[in-house]
Amino acid sequence: MNSAALAQVADYFKLLSESSRLQVLCTLKEGALSVSEIVAASGLGQANVSKHLKLLHQAGVVSRTPRQGCVYYEICDSTVFELCEVVSQRLVQHLAEQQAVLSHWR
């Protein structure tokens, strides 16, 4: 992979490295929501949610659709959840390995 491609991969992972941004994505997992609905469901502040949605939209992870005087956001790149699942599985595996090492020393 050339350095330009690696930089793009790194930028994508940076996008997913913010826990509040992941919380916004998880809120949208079930379907399209307005900013106020995302704020209510996530407990995050409106300005914070708007900032994260802007970045996610610019990266092509969420789409925006104006409806009835509101803008609704929805996931348009579901691979983010596949990546999160891979990482979660690896973390569980790593924890089990650590637990086995600790059990050995008891």
C-alpha positions in Angstrom: 0.0 0.0 0.0 1.4 3.4 -0.9 1.8 6.2 1.6 -1.3 8.2 0.3 -3.5 5.1 0.7 -2.1 4.5 4.2 -2.8 8.1 5.2 -6.4 7.6 4.1 -6.7 4.4 6.2 -5.3 6.2 9.2 -7.7 9.1 8.7 -10.6 6.6 8.6 -9.5 5.1 11.9 -9.0 8.5 13.4 -12.7 9.2 12.5 -13.7 6.1 14.5 -11.3 6.8 17.4 -13.7 9.2 19.2 -16.1 7.4 21.6 -18.8 10.1 21.3 -18.7 9.6 17.5 -19.1 5.9 17.9 -22.0 6.6 20.3 -23.7 8.7 17.6 -23.2 5.9 15.1 -24.7 3.3 17.5 -27.7 5.6 17.9 -28.2 5.6 14.2 -27.8 1.9 13.8 -31.6 1.3 13.9 -32.4 4.0 11.3 -32.6 7.6 10.4 -32.9 10.2 13.1 -32.9 14.0 13.4 -30.2 15.8 15.4 -32.6 16.4 18.3 -33.5 12.7 18.3 -29.9 11.7 18.4 -29.2 14.2 21.2 -32.1 12.7 23.2 -31.1 9.1 22.5 -27.4 9.6 23.2 -27.3 12.1 26.0 -24.7 14.1 24.2 -25.0 17.9 23.7 -26.4 19.3 20.5 -23.3 21.1 19.5 -21.2 18.0 20.0 -23.6 15.8 18.0 -23.7 18.3 15.2 -19.9 18.4 15.1 -19.6 14.6 14.9 -22.4 14.4 12.3 -20.6 16.9 10.1 -17.3 14.9 10.2 -19.2 11.6 9.6 -21.0 13.1 6.7 -17.8 14.5 5.2 -16.3 11.0 5.4 -19.2 9.4 3.7 -20.3 7.3 6.7 -23.7 9.0 7.2 -26.0 10.6 4.7 -28.2 13.7 5.3 -31.8 13.9 4.1 -34.0 17.1 4.7 -37.5 16.1 5.7 -40.3 18.2 7.2 -38.1 21.1 8.2 -35.5 18.8 9.8 -32.4 17.1 8.6 -32.3 13.3 9.2 -29.1 11.4 9.3 -28.6 7.7 8.6 -25.7 5.3 8.2 -24.7 4.8 4.6 -21.5 2.9 5.3 -22.3 0.0 7.6 -18.7 -1.4 7.4 -18.0 0.8 10.5 -20.0 -1.8 12.6 -18.1 -4.7 11.0 -14.8 -3.0 12.0 -16.1 -2.4 15.5 -17.1 -6.0 15.8 -13.7 -7.2 14.7 -12.0 -4.9 17.2 -14.5 -6.0 20.0 -13.7 -9.7 19.3 -10.0 -9.0 19.4 -10.3 -7.2 22.7 -12.3 -10.1 24.2 -9.7 -12.6 22.9 -6.9 -10.4 24.4 -8.6 -10.2 27.7 -9.0 -14.0 27.8 -5.3 -14.4 27.0 -4.4 -12.0 29.9 -6.7 -13.9 32.2 -5.1 -17.2 31.3 -1.7 -15.8 32.1 -2.8 -14.4 35.4 -4.5 -17.7 36.3 -1.2 -19.5 35.6 0.6 -17.4 38.1 -1.9 -17.9 41.0 
